């Protein structure tokens, strides 16, 4: 069952939602960076320095959270996220290895317009 923060349980993680989340180059890059870090590493949205507004970052992290790729936790006056590595490996074995071995998709410059 999805928790109060919008995180699906391991059994509720759907491949279509994961692939949709990864279809955006910025979100793919976030997951790829997380996959390169030690398990359990927490980061804030702003630590990725993606060159987009805070509201756009919040949108991307909402998609990542709702798909099950990341878990976000309130830490005082900030929110940190970490990759749900164990859940992803159990549900979709090898997915993170594939992400790590493949560069992010190219980003269309028209997508850079911050809406």
HUMOUR-V506269 format. One record per backbone hydrogen bond with DSSP energy under -1.0 kcal/mol. NH is the residue of the N-H (numbers start at 1). CO is the residue of the C=O. If there is no record, write none. Layout:
BEGIN
nh:NH co:CO
nh:NH co:CO
END
This chain:
BEGIN
nh:3 co:7
nh:6 co:3
nh:13 co:10
nh:18 co:14
nh:19 co:15
nh:20 co:16
nh:21 co:17
nh:22 co:18
nh:28 co:24
nh:29 co:25
nh:30 co:26
nh:31 co:27
nh:32 co:28
nh:33 co:29
nh:34 co:30
nh:35 co:31
nh:36 co:32
nh:37 co:34
nh:41 co:38
nh:43 co:81
nh:48 co:45
nh:49 co:46
nh:57 co:53
nh:58 co:54
nh:59 co:55
nh:60 co:56
nh:61 co:57
nh:62 co:58
nh:63 co:59
nh:64 co:60
nh:65 co:61
nh:66 co:62
nh:67 co:63
nh:69 co:64
nh:70 co:64
nh:71 co:82
nh:73 co:80
nh:75 co:78
nh:78 co:75
nh:80 co:73
nh:81 co:43
nh:82 co:71
nh:84 co:69
nh:85 co:83
nh:88 co:84
nh:89 co:85
nh:90 co:86
nh:91 co:87
nh:92 co:88
nh:95 co:92
nh:98 co:94
nh:99 co:95
nh:100 co:96
nh:101 co:97
nh:111 co:108
nh:112 co:109
nh:113 co:110
END
